[in-house]
């Protein structure tokens, strides 16, 4: 009987900690995800895509400025056509519309 009373006393002290641990294990991942502390694979892919797009657009804009130094003075259509020609890089079969749009926007500066 003494062991049963001792076990009950230990459990009475440990029960709130066990409940808090269980709640933390269940709720913790949801809270940390909502606060942005976790990076999901889709977010990582989007960040990588954004970085590659930015670099490609910067190369495109540099090539376009080398060919046409006054590219900022061109109208939107002419800048777009220039960006389409300059966005072609080795290893990239066809530049996407995102690259040409970003390159066109960079040519304004």
N, C-alpha and C positions, 0 to 999 in steps of 0.2 A: 504494500500500500504506500510505503514511503517513496518508492520509485515513481509511482503514478502521480503523487502530489508534486514531486520534484519536476517531473516532465511537464505537468500542467503549468507550474510556475515559469519554467523556461519558455514554454510555448506562449504564455500570456505576455511575456516580455518581447518575444521575437515576432509575434503575429503582426503588429503594426509595421515592422520593418519588412516582413515578407510581403504584405499587401502593397506597401509603397514600391518595393522592387518590382512586383508584378505589374503594377500600373505604369511604372516608368518604362518597363520593357515593351509594353503594348503601345503606349502613347508617345514615347520618345521619338521614334522614327517619323511619325506623322508631324510632330511639332518641328523637328529639325528640318524636314523637307519644306514645310510651309514657311519657315524663316529663311530659306535659301542656303542652308548650311550643307546641303547635299548636292552633288552635281550628278544628274542623271545622264545616261548615255546620249539621249536626244539633245540635251543642253550642250554637252561636250561637242557633239557633231556640229551643232549650229555655230558654236564659237569657232571651231576650226574652219568651217566653211566661210564664215565672215572674215577671218584672218586671211585666208587664201584669196578671197574675192578682193579684199582691200589691196593686197600686194599686187595682184594681177592688174587692177585698175591703176595703181601707181606706175607700174611699168608701161602700161598702155599710154597714160598721160605723158610720161617722159618721152616716149617714142614720138607721140603726136606733136609735142612742143619742139622736138628736134627737127621735124619735117616742116611744121608751120609754126613759127615763133609767135604769131599773132592769133593763135587759136581761140583766145577768149573773145575776139572781135567777130568771129564767125557766128552766123545764126544757128539756131538749135539743130536744124536738119543737117547743115554742113558739118557741125561738130559731131553729130551722131554718125554720119558716114565716115568721117575721119576716125572716130573711135572704133567703128566696126573693122576698118582696115588695120588699125594699129593693135587691136586686141588679139590678133592671131599670134600665138607664140608657139615655138617648137614643142611638140609633145601634146599640144592642145588642139584637137582636130577642128573644133568650132567653138568660138567664144559664146558664152551665154548672154542673154539679154541683161542679166544683172551686171556683168562686167562692162558691157558697153554703156549702160546707164551710169554706172559709177565713174567710168572714164570720162564720159561727157560732162558729168558734174564737176570732176576735178579740173577739166579744161577751162572752166569758168574762172578759176582763181589765177 
